[in-house]
Amino acid sequence: MASDKKYLEYILEQLSETDGITYKPMMGEFILYRYGKIFGGIYDNRFLVKPTKSAKELMPNAETALPYKGAKEMLPANNVEDREFVRKLVIAIYNETPEKKKNQIKRRT
């Protein structure tokens, strides 16, 4: 089941006070980024986030969920109606997510 764009818009509105938020549509779902780092996404109208240490601490009772078959487990973000909580959650995940490694091209000599 694809996600509803209205749910994406709701989550983006909840994150409107958090700098650097962007998204990309991906096969009927939406990948969420902060300053280019993936922190979560919208899958089947569920806001799922990376299961970082901080995310687990902020949501100790959250049980992991699969965004789609064969994917890595993620955490369903609870309390999405609380903008400050969602902001704090996303910033914490962002701070724990390593920078994306740039592909290095090896040249033949």
C-alpha positions, -999 to 999 in steps of 0.1 A, spaced: 0 0 0 14 34 -10 15 62 15 -9 91 13 7 125 4 -16 141 30 1 121 58 35 132 44 24 168 45 12 164 81 46 151 92 64 178 73 42 204 90 51 188 124 88 193 113 83 228 99 104 243 128 133 218 122 159 231 97 171 211 67 142 187 62 136 174 27 121 143 12 122 121 -19 94 100 -32 104 63 -36 81 37 -50 50 51 -34 66 59 -1 87 89 11 123 90 23 130 118 48 163 136 52 178 163 74 207 181 56 211 152 33 212 124 59 183 99 60 166 98 94 134 80 84 105 78 61 68 74 55 59 38 48 23 27 46 12 59 63 36 52 92 63 76 102 93 53 108 127 64 120 162 49 123 166 28 155 195 48 169 205 48 205 188 82 211 156 71 193 154 40 215 159 62 246 133 87 236 108 59 227 116 31 251 84 12 245 85 14 207 87 -20 190 106 -23 157 87 -25 124 96 -33 88 90 -5 63 87 -32 36 97 -68 31 134 -73 32 142 -39 47 161 -31 79 139 -27 110 129 8 120 110 24 149 75 38 145 77 74 158 51 78 185 37 111 198 38 127 163 13 153 174 39 167 197 60 190 175 87 195 200 91 157 206 93 150 169 118 178 164 140 165 193 137 130 179 149 139 144 177 161 157 189 133 179 189 108 151 206 132 128 234 138 153 240 100 156 239 93 119 274 93 102 282 114 72 276 97 39 308 84 25 316 97 -10 323 72 -36 359 72 -45 368 63 -81 399 44 -86 417 53 -117 440 30 -137 474 43 -145 
